[in-house]
């Protein structure tokens, strides 16, 4: 493997089943496309099936589409049931779909849209599919976070749904911080099983549709400076792909671009914010998420003192 990890470093994925949420466009599309090109049977789990079918038609390999609306727990349960009926095993679950900086809205279940979509929807989907991953040695759950988990970010247990006041940026930060805390707590619970691991990744600043809901004051500079401060969706997908396929990747690790400030570049191990590693908050978030979604995981209980792997300096 070269010093700069690329899709050429993805091992043969034949015989593996990969489910990728939000895979009809942007980062999810590039992730699914690369996995399919390397032999995986890939499921595009998307809200708009027609767009998903068009995306699948542009890919080579075994690619199918599954309807999934992460803003509805009924849809999440229906999709999970359909996937369970189709597959006895799942090797990769890539929690990629997300929304960013949306106006104050709620999901079908009354959750703030960014928290409900980015975190709770994926939390529920993972829990409902986990028993298809647990028997499979080398199976992985990869959840996509963001450098936004550092910006005005905290888990607001006293107002998780932002009912008292709303900040687009703060709500996004909470959701992306929750993605990381979910990953670390999931890994802690999976460690005893020895088969499935949980990892996280972030794409840096990629030129995708995700920024469309950003405030105008932020959206306009990003548009003007895009050639300098963003990378293509294909490059932005590399940290996710490395977390999903690198034989050397370990549970609890976090991958992002290797360039300055993790804005762009080839993927390497990175470190998330100090608060993302707070075990007590991770465990409280987990309990709240189970209560809100009604999904209980078929995994061992968290081990309070288990240690997650430390990020390495290698690329």
N, C-alpha and C positions, 0 to 999 in steps of 0.2 A: 504493500500500500504506500502511495506517495505521501509526502508531508501535507498536501492539500487534498482532503477527502472530497471525492466527487461520486456521482452515480456509478462510475466505473468500478468503485470499490464495493458496491452492493453484491453480496454473495448470491449464488443461485437461489431463487425463491420458489422453485418448482415444488409442488406438493403442499405449499402453505396457503392458508386462507387469510386474507386481510380485509378488514372492514374499516373504511375511511369515511368519517363524517364530513359533510360540506365539501364533497369532492367534485362538484361540477364546475368549479372555477378556482382561480388563484392558487394558493398554496396546496389546498386539498387536491386539486386537479393534478398538479405536478407530482405530488406525493403518490397518488394512485397510479398515475401514468408510469412512473419509474418502477414501482413495484410490479405492475403488470408486465412491463418490458423485461423484467428479470424472472418472469415465470410464475408469479403468485396469481392465485384466483382472487380477484379484487371485487369487493362490493362497494359501490358508490352509495353511501347512505345520505340522501339529500331530501330537502323539503319539496323541491319542484322536480317531479319525476321526468317531465318532458325535457327540462334542461339537463337532467342527469343522463337521459338516453342520448341526447346530442353529444354530451361530453364523452360517454362511453364509445360512441361511434368514431370518435377521433383518436381512440387509444387502440393499441395492438394487444392481443392476448385475451385471456379469459376475464371479461369485465361485465358485471351485471349491476343492476340498480335496485335499491330498496328505498321506499318512501320512509322518511324520518323527519318529523318536525320537533325539534328540541324544545320548542316553546309550549308543547303539550305533553303532559305525562301520559295521557291516553295514547298518543301517537308513539311515544317512546316504548310503551309496553307492547303495542301492536307490532312495531318494528322488531323488537327483541324476540317476540314470539315467532314471527316469520323467519328470522335468522336462525333461531333455535331449531325450527322444523326443517330448515334447509341444510344445516351443517351440524355434524356431530362434534366437530372441533373448529376452533378459531385460533389462529396462531398470532395474529396482530389485530389489536383494536387501537385505532388512531383517532383520538378525540381532537379533531382539528377545527370543526365548525365554530364560528363565533360571530358576535356582533360587537360593534365598537362605537362608543360615544353617541348612542341613540338618544333621542328625546325621551322624557319620562313616559314610559309605557309599562304595561304589565302583560305577562303571559296568560295563557288560557287558565292557568291555575292560580293566578293572582300574584306571581312573583315579579319583582323588578326585572325587566327584560334582559339586561346584561348578566345579572347574577343567575337568573333562571335558565337562560340559554347556555352561557359559557360554562357555568359550574353545575347547577342542579340537573339539567338535562343530561349532561355527560356522566355525572355521578350515578343517576338512575340507570342509564344505559349500561354502564360498566357493571353495576351490581347485577343486572338482569342477565348479562352475558357471561359473567365470570366463570360459571361452572362449565362453560364450553372451552375456556382457556386453561383452567387449573390442571386438567389431565395431560396437557401438552407440554412436554419439556421444551424450554426455550421460548415459550410464548411471552408476549409483551403487551403491556398497555402503555401507550405513549400519549400524553396530554400536552397540547400546545398552549403555552403561556405567552408572556410578552414582557418586554422591558417596562411596560406600563404597570407591572406589579409593584414597581418602586415609586410611582408617582401618586401622591395623595392617597396612598393605599393603606387600608386597615380593614379588618373584619368587624363590621359595626353590629355586634350582636344585639345592641339595644334598638337598632333600626336597620335590619338587613335589607328591607325592601325600599328603603329611602322614602318613607311615607311622610316624614316631617319636613325634609328639604331634600333637594335633588341636585347632584353634581354629575354631569356626564363623565367627567374625567375621574372623579372619585369612585363612581359606581363601576367604571371599567377597571380601575385599579383594584377594587375589592374583588371583582370576578376573576381577574388574572392572578391575584394573590391566592385566591381560593383554589385555582387550578393547581398551583404548586403545593399548597398544603394538602390537598387531596392526594396528589402523587406521593408525597413523602409518607403520609399516613397509610396509604394503600400499600406501599412497599414494606412498611413495618409489619403490616398484617399478613402480607404474602410470604415473608421471609421463611416462616416455618414450613411452608409447602414445598419450597425448593424447586418449583417448576416455572411459575409465572413471575415476571418482574414488572415493576412500574417505573417509567422514566418520564422526563419532561423535556421540552424543547421550546425555543423561541426563534422567530425568523429574522430578528433584527428589524430594519425598516425596509419593507418590501412594497413594491409598487402594485398594489392590489385594490380591489373595490372596497376593502374594509374601511378606508378612510372617508368614504362618502358621507358618513354621518358626523364627521368631525365639525366643530365650530368653524365658521368661515375664517376667523382670525388664524386658526391653525391650518385649515385645509389649503388656503391660498399659498402660504409660504412653502408647504410641502410640494404643491404642484409646481411652483416655480423652480424649486431646488431639487426636484426629483432626480435629475441626472447625476447630481453630486451626492445625495444623501440616501438614495434608495437603491435596492438591487432588484433583480428580476424575481418573479415568483419561483422560477426554477432554482435560483440560488437560495431564496428564502426557505424553500422546502428541504434543503440539504440537512439542517440540524435535526429535523423530524426523521428524515430517512436514516441518518446515522444512528439516532437513538433506537430506531426500529430494527436495524439490520446489522450494525457493526458487531461482530462476534465478541469484541472486547468490552462492549458496553455493559455496565452493571446497574442493577436496580438502585433507584434513588438518585441517579445521575441526571444532570441538566445540561443540555447542549444548546449552543447558540453560535452566532457568527464570530469568527476570530479576529476581526478587524477592530480598529479603535472604537471604544465605547460600545462594542458589540452591535454596531449599526449594520455592517455588512461584512462579507468575507466567508471563507470556507469554515465549516463547523468544527468546533472544539468544545471541550468541557468548560463550563462556566459556573459561576456561583450566583445564587439568588440572594435576595435581601436577608439581613439577619432575622427579621421578624418571621420570614417564611419558614424558618427552621424551629420555631417555638412549638414544642411538642404538645403542651397543654392546650394551645389554641387550635392546633391541628385536630386534636381529639375532640374538643368541644365543637368545632365546625363539623366534624364527621357525625357526631350525635345529632346535631341540629339538622344536617342534611338528610339523615335517615328519617327523622321525624317529618320533615317537610315533604319528602318524596314518597315515603312509605316503603322504601326499598331497603331490605336488609341483606348484607353481603354474606355469601357462603364461604367466609374466610375466617382464619384464626383471629382472636382478639389482638389488639395492639399490645406490643411489648414496650413499656414506658422507657426502658433504658437501652433498647437496641440502637445501634449506631448506623447511620447512613454513610455510604462511602464518601470520602472527601474528594472534591474536584482535583484533577491532576493538571499539571502545567503543560502536558503534551498536547499536540495537535493531531 
